[in-house]
Amino acid sequence: MRELLDKIESRQRLVRETVEQLRERIARLTEQLAAAEDTLKRLEITRETILELAAETGTEPPEALPPGYRAILAVIEASEEGLRAKDICQAIGLAPEPRHIEGTRAKLKRLVSRGILTEPEPGLFALTNLTPAALT
């Protein structure tokens, strides 16, 4: 009988340790959740403020860019120099085939026309250096 009680005590210790580890993980996850919720709330407030200011000034709010455009911008932002359409295709995982290169070039030209990118020389695309004064 003593042997059985010892096994039960041993198992209780293991379960108590597991419970304590789980409580610690829950506490860490709760902190991470609170931080993520705080960030989300700030982003929502920022978005609402921008929309309110745009409405007050009669300005159209900026349109969100589709994922393909955001991928292109991420590649260009990571580069310190301008990039060509073929290089961008390779960076975002598209085969450097003419159809992909031309589609990417068309997107790049649209970003140039919106003032997001510049084309310092034909076929070379870079981010526009906007100053804070240019944003207002």
Disulfide bonds with the S-S distance in Angstrom:
none
